[in-house]
Amino acid sequence: MATNEPEHEHRDEEDTGANEDEDTGAQIAPIVRLEEVAVTTGEEDEDAVLDLKSKLYRFDKDANQWKERGAGTVKLLKHKTTGKIRLVMRQSKTLKICANHFVKPGMSVQEHVGNEKSCVWHARDFADGELKDELFCIRFASIENCKTFMQNFKEVAEAGEEKEESKDASDTAGLLEKLTVEETKPEEKTEEKPVEKVKTEVEADEKKKSETEKAGEEKKTEEAASST
């Protein structure tokens, strides 16, 4: 038994060496040729203001409980042209969208009761392809990340409020200026028309008076001539 094992091992080594040295020259072509395809995410025209790993939940009113939407990365994206900021979250593996909505003026976010790593907010969300009123809860790995998210969220909402107030003030000022201009134009016309009308009437009265006086004088002359 002791002599057979080394011989068996030696034969295995020879067979292995022969297989390694053997070259069949065969070439295997791929069955399907895959071409590179450009994938668009819809985020090409936006810059990430915030990017944090988290887990998202939504409140199910029918079941009266929180339901998980997915774990992944939550982002605040600022559009390069319009400057609008939206919140987008995708699942880490499937990249399915869990949340997709603009951070608008007046929106607020607050810490979830009893959990410093979580916070909640309301939004008109478009993740399912239609606008829905959702109550979201997001949980982070640390308290610091949660505070960072809340701070950025509030800053965006407050900045939007200031822009809206400034726009409203500008629109109001423009409207008042337009109304002032439109109101002064009729007044200028109404002031001119009476003056012209009065002038015409005065001239007509004077002409009529002069004609009457002239006719009277002619009548007196005729009477004097007839009497002589």
HELIX and SHEET records of a PDB file:
HELIX    1   1 ASN A    4  ASP A   21  1                                  18    
HELIX    2   2 ILE A  143  SER A  227  1                                  85    
SHEET    1   A 7 ILE A  97  PHE A 102  0                                        
SHEET    2   A 7 ILE A  85  GLN A  91 -1                                        
SHEET    3   A 7 GLN A  65  HIS A  79 -1                                        
SHEET    4   A 7 GLU A  46  ASP A  60 -1                                        
SHEET    5   A 7 LYS A 132  ARG A 139 -1                                        
SHEET    6   A 7 SER A 118  ASP A 125 -1                                        
SHEET    7   A 7 VAL A 109  GLU A 111 -1                                        
END                                                                             
